[in-house]
Amino acid sequence: MGQPTHAQNWWRSAVIYQVYVRSFADGDGDGTGDLAGVRAKLPYLAELGVDALWFNPWYLSPMKDGGYDVADYRVIDPAFGTLAEAEKLIAEAKELGIRTLVDIVPNHVSDQHSWFRAALAGGPERELFHFRPGRGEHGELPPNDWPSQFAGSAEPVWTRLPDGTWYLHLFTPEQPDLNWAHPAVRQEHEEILRFWFERGVAGVRIDSAALLAKDPDLPDFVEGRDPHPYVDRDELHDIYRSWRTIADAYDGIFVGEVWLPDTERFARYLRPDELHTAFNFSFLSCPWDAGRLRTSIDETLAEHAPVGAPATWVLCNHDVTRTVTRYGRADSGFDFATKAFGIPTDLALGTRRARAGALLSLALPGAVYLYQGEELGLPEAEIPRDRIQDPMHFRSGGTDPGRDGCRVPLPWTADAPYAGFGGEPWLPQPSGWSAYAADLQAADPGSMLSLYRAALTIRPEFGDGPLTWLHTPEGVLAFARPGQEGRLLCVVNLADAPADLPAHSRLLLGSGPLDPQGRLPKDTAVWLRG
């Protein structure tokens, strides 16, 4: 058997663009992004140079949690379009050399899913969920004391029904957890995978991938108990081995959302017969600090090495403060617990750092996920309090600004109404949003969009080879990668003073200009040919 071709290994070094459909582009003028809008922008995505698109859930949903409460996996939500449009989008993207990944949410479904509605009516479908009698003299207490995954321990994970029974939901009451010990649950999800692979998708992102299996006794939560009653249970690996056989039949790939502090257990999900890749959250939340970034990079590569899986790198997503804003703050890391209104932000500083961070992430070995609008350098928008829609804001009692600020509809055309998004957007665009419009940036060689386009043109030269750190002054990160035409270097200056560049034959790309002495200024990155 020969070695896998580059086409078969595309996912090891791919740039995958995350599409939050609701805010990408509005094709029918109703103010909500849709598949028609995405299809119209496929030439833009092809020119950007991405390898694949990852779509957040586009299925039928009451949208109680941004579509992660799925009512039917085989139906596109009418707000976005139809299944026929999704099939056209997948095919048209493929013609442009762009693959498609869809999002699967196996831990739970919507409370409007046909299974759960039948379960509420007392049908045998109750066995597909976790229904239990309550504790206490009259069953008035929840069956156990598990903490919520969605809003902390103060949020209950059990809801009581009028008949006195309780059902489990690690997230919201509108998202009842499935019972993965039941064969019908496994069979249904395997059929869902085949359904989408048959329609041409190249891969699947697995939401909350470490939460599916539960201890059948549903015992009370005890900190440090091993095995955990619902996180990272050994039964999961049999599920994903079964899924892998399906993916392999279609040359499909998986990326798992796996939050685990134990690197050895994390790597188990990436064994050759399980998931292909998993998201890297330490890099995403890391502050703009040379030591912290190097540690995150080293630890990420080390935990992937034993199983030969590629790392993934991402600076922002649909849940996280946008990079330009985050990097422009005194605390440039990310933590949901520290989100607040009115944090002072230096957008010029954040933009300079975000440009450097883009070159850093794109030079690392592995795959990169690029959230829509990051290539435009969009800042986090401040949403007027009376227009906030994210339930995280309301569950916090109004102290958390929520996630709407990174979900504001994109600006496409500077002189068009609503910056060319379409109809009046479902979230308001800030004043001045048109200054970030893609058409303006495409004509400006110094723009963030032009930087990303140039970087994605060069990036294939880095391939999937190893990384070697170079000796540098404190606050400067520099590493070498074996390129297709000789060694490539990435240098990032996070120190306070300009830094001398290592020996090189050519400057390939910079996030900003060098100083008059040819040194690398603070908060600037370059790619060099060694």
C-alpha positions in Angstrom: 0.0 0.0 0.0 1.4 3.4 -1.0 1.7 6.5 1.2 -1.5 8.6 1.5 -1.7 11.4 -1.1 -1.7 15.1 -0.2 -5.4 15.1 -1.1 -6.1 12.4 1.4 -4.1 14.3 4.0 -5.5 17.7 3.3 -6.9 18.0 6.9 -3.4 17.8 8.5 -2.5 21.3 7.4 -5.8 22.8 6.3 -7.1 26.3 6.9 -10.7 25.8 7.8 -13.0 28.9 7.8 -15.8 28.9 10.4 -19.1 30.1 9.0 -21.7 31.4 11.5 -24.5 31.4 8.8 -26.8 33.8 10.6 -24.2 36.6 10.4 -22.3 35.8 7.3 -24.3 37.2 4.4 -28.1 37.7 3.8 -29.2 36.6 0.4 -32.9 37.2 0.7 -32.9 40.6 2.5 -34.7 39.5 5.7 -31.8 40.5 8.0 -30.7 36.9 8.7 -27.7 35.3 7.0 -28.6 32.3 4.9 -27.2 29.7 2.6 -27.9 31.8 -0.5 -25.7 34.5 1.0 -22.9 32.0 1.6 -23.2 30.7 -2.0 -22.9 34.2 -3.3 -19.7 34.7 -1.4 -18.0 31.5 -2.4 -15.7 33.3 -4.9 -14.5 35.6 -2.0 -13.7 32.5 0.1 -11.9 30.9 -2.8 -9.8 34.0 -3.3 -9.1 34.2 0.4 -7.5 30.8 0.0 -9.2 28.6 2.6 -9.3 24.8 2.2 -12.7 24.1 3.9 -15.7 25.6 5.5 -17.0 24.6 8.9 -20.7 25.5 9.4 -22.1 26.0 12.8 -25.4 24.0 13.1 -27.7 24.9 10.2 -30.4 22.4 11.1 -34.1 22.9 12.1 -33.9 24.4 15.6 -35.9 26.6 18.0 -32.6 28.5 18.4 -32.6 28.5 22.2 -28.8 28.0 22.1 -27.8 29.4 18.7 -28.8 26.2 16.8 -27.0 23.8 19.2 -30.5 22.6 20.2 -31.3 20.5 17.1 -34.9 19.5 16.3 -34.1 17.6 13.1 -30.7 16.8 11.6 -32.0 16.1 8.1 -33.8 19.4 7.7 -32.2 22.8 7.2 -33.7 25.6 9.3 -36.1 27.6 7.1 -34.3 30.8 8.3 -31.2 29.6 6.4 -32.7 27.8 3.4 -33.5 24.3 2.3 -31.7 21.0 2.1 -31.5 21.4 -1.7 -29.7 24.7 -1.2 -27.3 23.0 1.3 -26.5 20.3 -1.3 -25.9 23.0 -4.0 -23.6 24.9 -1.6 -21.6 21.8 -0.8 -21.2 21.0 -4.5 -20.4 24.6 -5.6 -17.8 24.9 -2.9 -16.2 21.6 -4.0 -16.0 22.9 -7.6 -13.9 25.8 -6.2 -11.6 23.4 -4.2 -13.3 24.1 -0.9 -14.5 21.2 1.3 -17.4 21.4 3.8 -17.6 20.3 7.4 -20.9 20.2 9.4 -21.5 20.4 13.1 -23.0 17.4 15.0 -24.3 17.8 18.6 -24.6 14.2 19.9 -24.9 14.9 23.6 -28.4 16.3 23.4 -31.3 17.3 21.2 -33.9 20.1 21.3 -36.9 19.6 23.5 -38.8 20.0 20.2 -37.2 16.9 18.7 -39.7 14.2 17.8 -38.1 11.8 20.2 -38.4 14.0 23.2 -42.0 15.1 22.4 -42.9 11.5 22.3 -41.1 10.9 25.5 -43.1 13.7 27.2 -46.2 12.0 26.1 -45.2 8.9 28.0 -44.0 6.8 25.0 -41.1 4.3 25.0 -38.9 7.1 23.7 -38.2 7.9 27.4 -35.6 5.2 27.3 -33.7 7.4 24.8 -33.1 10.0 27.5 -32.4 10.1 31.2 -35.7 10.2 33.1 -35.5 9.5 36.8 -37.7 9.8 39.9 -36.7 12.5 42.3 -35.3 12.2 45.7 -36.8 13.3 49.0 -40.1 12.2 50.6 -42.2 13.3 47.7 -39.6 13.1 44.9 -39.3 16.9 45.1 -35.4 16.8 44.9 -33.4 16.3 41.8 -32.1 12.7 41.2 -28.5 13.9 41.7 -26.4 17.0 42.3 -24.4 17.3 39.0 -23.3 20.8 38.1 -24.3 22.4 34.8 -21.9 22.6 31.9 -23.6 25.7 30.7 -23.9 28.2 33.5 -22.0 26.7 36.5 -23.2 24.9 39.6 -26.0 27.3 40.3 -27.8 26.2 37.1 -29.8 22.9 37.7 -29.3 20.0 35.3 -32.6 18.4 36.1 -36.1 19.6 35.2 -39.2 18.1 36.8 -42.3 17.3 34.8 -45.9 17.5 35.9 -46.0 13.7 36.4 -43.2 14.1 39.0 -40.3 12.6 37.0 -37.2 14.5 36.2 -35.1 14.6 33.0 -31.3 15.3 32.6 -29.9 18.3 30.6 -26.2 19.1 31.2 -26.9 22.4 29.3 -30.3 24.1 29.2 -33.8 22.5 29.9 -34.4 22.9 26.2 -31.5 20.5 25.5 -32.3 17.1 27.0 -29.4 14.7 27.1 -29.5 11.5 25.1 -29.0 8.1 26.6 -26.0 6.8 24.7 -26.3 3.4 26.3 -29.4 2.8 24.2 -28.6 1.2 20.8 -31.2 3.3 19.0 -29.3 6.5 19.9 -26.1 5.1 18.4 -27.8 3.8 15.3 -29.5 7.2 14.7 -26.3 9.1 14.9 -24.5 6.7 12.6 -27.3 7.2 10.1 -27.0 11.0 10.5 -23.3 10.8 9.7 -24.0 8.7 6.6 -26.8 11.1 5.5 -24.4 14.1 5.4 -21.4 12.2 4.0 -23.7 11.0 1.2 -24.4 14.7 0.5 -20.7 15.4 0.0 -19.5 16.8 3.3 -15.8 16.2 3.9 -15.9 16.1 7.7 -17.8 16.6 10.9 -17.1 18.7 14.0 -18.3 17.0 17.2 -19.8 19.2 19.8 -19.1 18.4 23.5 -17.4 15.2 22.4 -16.3 14.1 25.8 -19.8 14.3 27.5 -21.9 11.7 25.7 -21.6 8.6 28.0 -23.0 8.7 31.5 -22.5 6.5 34.5 -25.7 4.4 34.4 -26.2 4.8 38.1 -26.1 8.6 37.8 -24.4 9.0 41.1 -23.8 12.3 42.9 -20.9 14.4 41.8 -17.7 13.9 43.8 -14.7 16.1 42.8 -11.8 14.0 41.6 -13.8 10.7 41.3 -12.4 8.4 38.7 -14.0 7.6 36.4 -16.0 10.8 36.1 -19.8 10.2 36.0 -20.2 12.0 32.7 -16.9 13.4 31.3 -14.3 11.3 29.3 -15.8 7.9 30.1 -14.1 4.9 28.5 -17.3 3.9 26.7 -16.9 6.9 24.4 -14.0 5.3 22.5 -16.1 2.5 21.3 -18.6 5.0 19.9 -15.9 6.9 18.1 -14.3 3.8 16.7 -17.6 2.9 15.2 -17.9 6.4 13.7 -14.4 6.2 12.3 -15.3 3.2 10.2 -18.1 5.3 8.7 -15.9 8.3 8.0 -13.2 6.1 6.5 -15.7 4.7 4.0 -16.3 8.3 2.7 -12.8 9.6 3.2 -14.3 11.9 5.8 -12.6 13.4 8.9 -13.6 14.4 12.4 -12.7 17.3 14.7 -13.7 16.9 18.3 -14.5 19.5 20.9 -12.6 17.8 23.7 -11.8 19.8 26.8 -9.5 17.7 29.0 -6.6 18.7 31.3 -5.1 15.2 31.2 -3.0 15.2 28.0 -2.6 11.4 28.0 -6.4 10.9 28.1 -6.9 13.7 25.5 -4.5 11.9 23.1 -6.6 8.7 23.3 -9.3 10.4 21.3 -6.8 11.0 18.5 -5.6 7.4 18.1 -5.5 6.3 14.5 -8.9 4.5 14.7 -10.8 7.3 16.5 -10.9 11.1 15.8 -8.6 12.8 13.3 -8.2 16.1 15.2 -9.5 17.9 18.2 -9.7 21.6 19.0 -6.9 23.4 20.9 -8.4 25.7 23.5 -5.2 26.6 25.4 -3.9 28.6 22.5 -7.2 30.3 21.9 -7.4 31.6 25.5 -3.7 32.4 25.8 -2.7 36.0 26.5 -0.3 37.9 24.2 2.8 36.9 26.2 5.8 35.2 24.7 6.4 32.7 27.5 2.8 31.7 27.8 2.4 31.3 24.0 5.5 29.2 23.7 4.3 27.0 26.6 1.0 26.5 24.9 2.6 25.6 21.6 5.0 23.2 23.2 2.3 21.5 25.3 0.0 21.2 22.3 2.5 19.6 20.1 3.7 17.3 22.8 0.2 16.0 23.5 -0.4 15.2 19.9 2.9 13.7 19.1 2.4 10.2 20.7 -0.6 9.5 18.4 0.8 11.3 15.3 -2.2 13.6 15.1 -1.9 17.2 13.8 -2.6 20.0 16.2 -5.2 22.7 15.6 -4.8 26.4 16.1 -7.5 29.1 16.5 -7.5 32.7 17.8 -11.3 33.2 18.0 -14.7 31.6 17.4 -18.4 32.4 17.7 -18.2 32.2 21.5 -15.0 34.2 22.2 -14.1 37.9 22.3 -12.7 38.9 18.9 -8.9 38.9 18.7 -8.4 42.6 17.8 -10.3 43.5 21.0 -8.9 40.9 23.3 -5.3 41.7 22.3 -5.9 45.4 22.9 -6.7 44.9 26.6 -4.5 44.8 29.6 -5.6 41.2 30.2 -5.3 39.8 26.7 -6.2 36.2 27.6 -9.8 34.9 27.4 -11.9 33.5 30.2 -15.7 33.5 30.2 -15.6 34.3 34.0 -13.9 37.7 33.3 -16.2 39.0 30.6 -17.7 42.3 31.5 -19.0 45.6 30.1 -16.7 48.6 29.6 -13.3 47.0 29.6 -10.8 49.6 28.2 -9.5 48.6 24.8 -6.7 50.0 22.6 -7.9 48.8 19.1 -4.8 50.1 17.3 -2.6 47.9 19.6 -5.0 45.0 19.3 -5.0 45.2 15.5 -1.2 45.3 15.4 -1.0 42.2 17.7 -3.8 40.4 15.8 -1.9 40.9 12.6 1.2 39.4 14.2 -0.9 36.6 15.8 -2.3 35.7 12.5 1.2 35.0 11.1 2.2 33.1 14.2 -0.8 30.8 14.1 -0.6 30.2 10.4 3.1 29.3 10.6 2.6 26.5 13.2 2.4 22.8 12.2 -1.1 21.5 11.9 -4.5 22.9 10.9 -5.9 26.4 11.5 -9.5 27.4 12.1 -10.3 31.0 11.0 -13.5 32.5 12.3 -15.4 34.6 9.9 -14.6 38.3 10.1 -11.1 37.7 11.6 -9.7 38.2 8.2 -11.3 41.7 8.2 -9.8 42.6 11.6 -13.3 43.1 13.1 -13.3 44.2 16.7 -15.8 43.0 19.3 -18.9 45.1 18.8 -20.7 46.7 21.8 -24.3 45.7 21.5 -26.8 48.1 23.1 -28.3 46.4 26.1 -31.8 46.5 24.7 -30.6 44.6 21.6 -28.7 41.8 23.3 -30.1 38.4 22.4 -27.6 35.9 23.9 -29.1 34.0 26.9 -25.7 34.1 28.6 -26.3 37.8 29.3 -29.7 37.2 30.9 -28.6 34.2 32.9 -25.8 36.3 34.4 -28.3 38.8 35.7 -27.2 41.3 33.1 -23.5 41.5 34.1 -22.1 39.3 31.3 -22.2 41.1 27.9 -22.8 37.7 26.2 -21.5 36.5 22.9 -23.4 38.7 20.5 -20.4 41.1 20.1 -18.5 38.6 18.0 -21.6 37.6 16.0 -22.5 40.9 14.4 -23.2 40.5 10.7 -20.2 41.0 8.4 -19.5 44.2 6.4 -19.1 43.5 2.7 -19.6 46.7 0.7 -18.8 50.1 2.3 -21.3 52.3 0.4 -24.3 49.8 0.6 -27.0 49.8 3.2 -26.0 47.8 6.3 -22.5 47.6 4.8 -23.7 45.2 2.1 -24.9 42.4 4.5 -28.4 42.4 3.1 -31.5 43.5 5.0 -31.5 45.2 8.4 -29.3 42.8 10.4 -30.7 40.7 13.3 -27.9 42.3 15.4 -27.1 46.0 15.0 -23.8 46.9 13.2 -21.9 49.6 15.1 -21.4 53.0 13.5 -18.3 52.9 11.4 -18.7 49.2 10.6 -18.5 49.9 6.9 -14.8 51.0 7.3 -14.0 47.3 7.7 -15.9 46.3 4.5 -14.3 43.6 2.4 -14.5 45.6 -0.8 -12.4 48.4 0.8 -9.9 46.0 2.2 -9.5 44.1 -1.1 -8.3 47.3 -2.7 -5.8 48.1 0.1 -2.5 46.2 0.1 -2.0 47.1 3.7 -5.3 45.8 5.0 -5.9 42.8 7.3 -7.7 41.0 4.4 -4.7 41.5 2.1 -2.4 40.2 4.9 -4.5 37.0 5.2 -4.7 36.5 1.5 -0.9 36.8 1.2 -0.3 34.5 4.2 -2.7 31.8 2.9 -0.9 31.9 -0.5 2.5 31.3 1.1 1.3 28.9 3.9 1.3 25.7 1.9 5.1 25.9 1.8 5.2 25.2 5.6 3.5 21.9 5.1 3.1 19.6 8.2 6.7 19.3 9.2 8.2 19.7 12.6 9.0 23.0 14.4 12.4 23.9 15.8 12.8 26.8 18.2 15.6 29.3 17.6 17.6 31.1 20.3 16.2 34.6 20.8 16.2 37.4 23.4 13.5 37.3 26.0 10.1 38.3 24.6 10.9 37.1 21.0 9.5 33.9 19.5 11.3 32.4 16.5 11.1 29.0 15.0 12.1 27.2 11.8 10.0 24.9 9.7 11.2 22.7 6.8 9.7 24.4 3.7 9.3 23.0 0.2 12.1 25.2 -1.1 14.3 25.3 2.0 13.9 26.3 5.6 11.2 28.9 6.6 11.4 31.0 9.7 8.7 32.8 11.7 9.7 35.5 14.1 7.3 37.3 16.4 8.5 40.2 18.6 6.5 40.5 21.9 9.3 42.4 23.7 9.3 46.2 24.3 12.3 46.9 22.0 12.9 46.2 18.3 14.6 42.8 17.7 17.3 41.8 15.2 16.2 39.3 12.6 18.0 35.9 12.3 20.1 35.3 9.2 17.9 34.8 6.2 17.9 35.1 2.4 14.5 36.8 1.9 11.6 38.5 3.7 8.5 36.7 2.6 5.8 38.5 4.5 5.5 40.9 7.5 2.5 41.9 9.7 4.0 45.4 9.6 7.1 47.2 8.3 10.6 46.8 9.7 12.2 49.8 11.4 14.7 51.9 9.5 17.6 49.7 10.8 15.9 46.6 9.5 14.9 45.4 12.9 11.5 43.8 13.9 9.3 46.3 15.8 7.3 45.4 18.9 4.1 43.4 18.3 5.2 42.5 14.7 5.8 39.2 13.0 7.6 38.2 9.8 8.0 35.1 7.7 11.6 34.6 6.3 13.3 32.2 4.0 16.3 30.8 5.8 
